[in-house]
Amino acid sequence: MNPNEELTFTYSGVVQRENRNAVCVRFERKRDGALQYAEGVVPEGRITKQEGFSQEEVEGLEAYLKTHTEEIKKNAKALNQIKNWFG
């Protein structure tokens, strides 16, 4: 990936997926005016759907997810707590 390129990372709160707690994640960037994305899931640390990323980039994103799994889960749990304030 280009170090000068902006890559946005977003994630859900904790959700039920296949009877397990999971966090859905999404990476996005604009390249040549087109939106490119990679969607994945934690704790598996796996990209499940992508458009516009090379295999090497996907491997790098998966490595990021695996390295930051605990932090992502902690932040997702905090989102659930905030959501409950309004529910």
Secondary structure, DSSP 8 states (H G I E B T S, - for coil): --TTS--EEEEEEEEEETTEEEEEEEEEEEETTEEEEEEEEETTTEEEEEES--HHHHHHHHHHHHHTHHHHHHHHHHHHHHHHHH-
